Amino acid sequence: PDVLEYAGGSGRVDVTGGMAEKLRKGFRLASSGIEVRVAGYVSAGDLKRALAGEAGTLLLAGG
């Protein structure tokens, strides 16, 4: 199944379009050869782990 079918839009006006829009843009960047990783930030060190490739989800270009 297409991951975008499960991602929701935004319920608020002042945000960037919800997860579905972030994934669309992420896959577009990935198809251009740019590494895209989606990760949450809950506790100290989460960003560092994501940047090191130890956390989060790597988006790959479909084909």
MIFI-179666 format. One record per residue: residue number from 0; x, y, z of N, C-alpha, C in turn; residue in three letters. Coordinates in pm, whole numbers, always signed. Layout:
! MIFI-179666
+-----+--------+--------+--------+--------+---------+--------+--------+--------+--------+-----+
:   k :  neast : nnorth :    nup : caeast : canorth :   caup :  ceast : cnorth :    cup :   r :
+-----+--------+--------+--------+--------+---------+--------+--------+--------+--------+-----+
: NUM :      X :      Y :      Z :      X :       Y :      Z :      X :      Y :      Z : ALA :
...
+-----+--------+--------+--------+--------+---------+--------+--------+--------+--------+-----+
END
This chain:
! MIFI-179666
+-----+--------+--------+--------+--------+---------+--------+--------+--------+--------+-----+
:   k :  neast : nnorth :    nup : caeast : canorth :   caup :  ceast : cnorth :    cup :   r :
+-----+--------+--------+--------+--------+---------+--------+--------+--------+--------+-----+
:   0 :    +83 :   -121 :     +0 :     +0 :      +0 :     +0 :    +86 :   +125 :     +0 : PRO :
:   1 :    +33 :   +228 :    -55 :   +101 :    +357 :    -62 :   +101 :   +422 :    +76 : ASP :
:   2 :   +218 :   +460 :   +125 :   +231 :    +520 :   +258 :   +149 :   +649 :   +269 : VAL :
:   3 :   +132 :   +721 :   +159 :    +56 :    +846 :   +165 :    -92 :   +823 :   +195 : LEU :
:   4 :   -143 :   +702 :   +168 :   -282 :    +672 :   +201 :   -305 :   +674 :   +352 : GLU :
:   5 :   -200 :   +648 :   +429 :   -211 :    +640 :   +574 :   -174 :   +770 :   +644 : TYR :
:   6 :   -110 :   +860 :   +574 :    -66 :    +986 :   +634 :   -180 :  +1086 :   +629 : ALA :
:   7 :   -199 :  +1155 :   +738 :   -307 :   +1252 :   +744 :   -264 :  +1390 :   +701 : GLY :
:   8 :   -361 :  +1472 :   +671 :   -335 :   +1612 :   +646 :   -328 :  +1686 :   +778 : GLY :
:   9 :   -323 :  +1813 :   +770 :   -315 :   +1893 :   +891 :   -454 :  +1931 :   +939 : SER :
:  10 :   -474 :  +1923 :  +1068 :   -599 :   +1967 :  +1126 :   -596 :  +2113 :  +1165 : GLY :
:  11 :   -482 :  +2176 :  +1148 :   -465 :   +2316 :  +1186 :   -423 :  +2398 :  +1065 : ARG :
:  12 :   -456 :  +2524 :  +1067 :   -426 :   +2612 :   +955 :   -281 :  +2660 :   +958 : VAL :
:  13 :   -222 :  +2672 :  +1074 :    -91 :   +2738 :  +1087 :    +28 :  +2643 :  +1078 : ASP :
:  14 :    +11 :  +2523 :  +1026 :   +123 :   +2431 :  +1011 :   +149 :  +2404 :   +864 : VAL :
:  15 :   +241 :  +2316 :   +835 :   +291 :   +2302 :   +698 :   +222 :  +2194 :   +615 : THR :
:  16 :   +101 :  +2153 :   +649 :    +29 :   +2060 :   +564 :    +16 :  +1919 :   +617 : GLY :
:  17 :    +65 :  +1894 :   +736 :    +52 :   +1760 :   +792 :   +157 :  +1664 :   +738 : GLY :
:  18 :   +151 :  +1542 :   +786 :   +250 :   +1441 :   +749 :   +244 :  +1406 :   +602 : MET :
:  19 :   +126 :  +1401 :   +543 :   +114 :   +1366 :   +401 :   +195 :  +1461 :   +314 : ALA :
:  20 :   +185 :  +1589 :   +338 :   +260 :   +1686 :   +258 :   +410 :  +1674 :   +282 : GLU :
:  21 :   +449 :  +1649 :   +406 :   +592 :   +1631 :   +436 :   +647 :  +1509 :   +361 : LYS :
:  22 :   +569 :  +1400 :   +358 :   +613 :   +1281 :   +286 :   +620 :  +1305 :   +136 : LEU :
:  23 :   +521 :  +1375 :    +79 :   +526 :   +1407 :    -65 :   +654 :  +1482 :    -99 : ARG :
:  24 :   +683 :  +1584 :    -20 :   +804 :   +1663 :    -45 :   +929 :  +1580 :    -21 : LYS :
:  25 :   +927 :  +1497 :    +83 :  +1041 :   +1411 :   +112 :  +1070 :  +1314 :     +0 : GLY :
:  26 :   +967 :  +1250 :    -55 :   +987 :   +1156 :   -166 :  +1034 :  +1228 :   -291 : PHE :
:  27 :   +986 :  +1350 :   -312 :  +1032 :   +1428 :   -428 :  +1182 :  +1458 :   -414 : ARG :
:  28 :  +1226 :  +1495 :   -295 :  +1369 :   +1518 :   -272 :  +1449 :  +1390 :   -288 : LEU :
:  29 :  +1396 :  +1279 :   -235 :  +1465 :   +1151 :   -245 :  +1482 :  +1109 :   -391 : ALA :
:  30 :  +1382 :  +1138 :   -474 :  +1392 :   +1101 :   -615 :  +1497 :  +1183 :   -688 : SER :
:  31 :  +1540 :  +1293 :   -626 :  +1647 :   +1376 :   -682 :  +1783 :  +1337 :   -627 : SER :
:  32 :  +1786 :  +1232 :   -545 :  +1912 :   +1184 :   -490 :  +1949 :  +1240 :   -354 : GLY :
:  33 :  +1859 :  +1316 :   -294 :  +1885 :   +1375 :   -162 :  +1836 :  +1278 :    -55 : ILE :
:  34 :  +1921 :  +1249 :    +44 :  +1881 :   +1160 :   +153 :  +1783 :  +1232 :   +244 : GLU :
:  35 :  +1670 :  +1170 :   +267 :  +1565 :   +1229 :   +351 :  +1532 :  +1130 :   +462 : VAL :
:  36 :  +1535 :  +1177 :   +584 :  +1502 :   +1094 :   +699 :  +1395 :  +1165 :   +780 : ARG :
:  37 :  +1287 :  +1095 :   +810 :  +1178 :   +1148 :   +892 :  +1199 :  +1094 :  +1033 : VAL :
:  38 :  +1206 :  +1185 :  +1129 :  +1230 :   +1143 :  +1267 :  +1158 :  +1237 :  +1363 : ALA :
:  39 :  +1119 :  +1183 :  +1475 :  +1058 :   +1263 :  +1580 :  +1164 :  +1312 :  +1677 : GLY :
:  40 :  +1129 :  +1412 :  +1752 :  +1219 :   +1464 :  +1854 :  +1143 :  +1466 :  +1985 : TYR :
:  41 :  +1176 :  +1371 :  +2073 :  +1107 :   +1359 :  +2201 :  +1202 :  +1384 :  +2317 : VAL :
:  42 :  +1323 :  +1333 :  +2306 :  +1417 :   +1348 :  +2416 :  +1554 :  +1390 :  +2366 : SER :
:  43 :  +1636 :  +1434 :  +2460 :  +1771 :   +1478 :  +2426 :  +1844 :  +1367 :  +2351 : ALA :
:  44 :  +1911 :  +1403 :  +2245 :  +1988 :   +1306 :  +2167 :  +1915 :  +1251 :  +2046 : GLY :
:  45 :  +1782 :  +1273 :  +2036 :  +1706 :   +1221 :  +1923 :  +1754 :  +1279 :  +1790 : ASP :
:  46 :  +1777 :  +1407 :  +1785 :  +1823 :   +1471 :  +1661 :  +1960 :  +1418 :  +1621 : LEU :
:  47 :  +2048 :  +1406 :  +1719 :  +2183 :   +1355 :  +1691 :  +2176 :  +1212 :  +1635 : LYS :
:  48 :  +2091 :  +1128 :  +1693 :  +2076 :    +990 :  +1643 :  +2018 :   +989 :  +1502 : ARG :
:  49 :  +1923 :  +1075 :  +1474 :  +1864 :   +1081 :  +1340 :  +1968 :  +1124 :  +1237 : ALA :
:  50 :  +2046 :  +1226 :  +1271 :  +2149 :   +1274 :  +1178 :  +2258 :  +1171 :  +1156 : LEU :
:  51 :  +2280 :  +1085 :  +1254 :  +2380 :    +978 :  +1240 :  +2323 :   +855 :  +1169 : ALA :
:  52 :  +2194 :   +861 :  +1134 :  +2131 :    +748 :  +1067 :  +2091 :   +635 :  +1159 : GLY :
:  53 :  +2087 :   +664 :  +1289 :  +2055 :    +561 :  +1389 :  +1908 :   +562 :  +1430 : GLU :
:  54 :  +1832 :   +659 :  +1385 :  +1691 :    +669 :  +1421 :  +1615 :   +731 :  +1304 : ALA :
:  55 :  +1486 :   +714 :  +1306 :  +1404 :    +772 :  +1201 :  +1383 :   +676 :  +1085 : GLY :
:  56 :  +1311 :   +723 :   +986 :  +1278 :    +644 :   +868 :  +1340 :   +709 :   +746 : THR :
:  57 :  +1420 :   +633 :   +674 :  +1484 :    +682 :   +552 :  +1386 :   +668 :   +437 : LEU :
:  58 :  +1360 :   +779 :   +367 :  +1272 :    +776 :   +250 :  +1356 :   +745 :   +127 : LEU :
:  59 :  +1312 :   +648 :    +50 :  +1382 :    +610 :    -72 :  +1293 :   +641 :   -191 : LEU :
:  60 :  +1355 :   +683 :   -300 :  +1280 :    +712 :   -421 :  +1220 :   +584 :   -476 : ALA :
:  61 :  +1093 :   +589 :   -511 :  +1027 :    +472 :   -571 :  +1066 :   +460 :   -717 : GLY :
:  62 :  +1040 :   +347 :   -774 :  +1078 :    +333 :   -912 :  +1004 :   +234 :   -983 : GLY :
+-----+--------+--------+--------+--------+---------+--------+--------+--------+--------+-----+
END
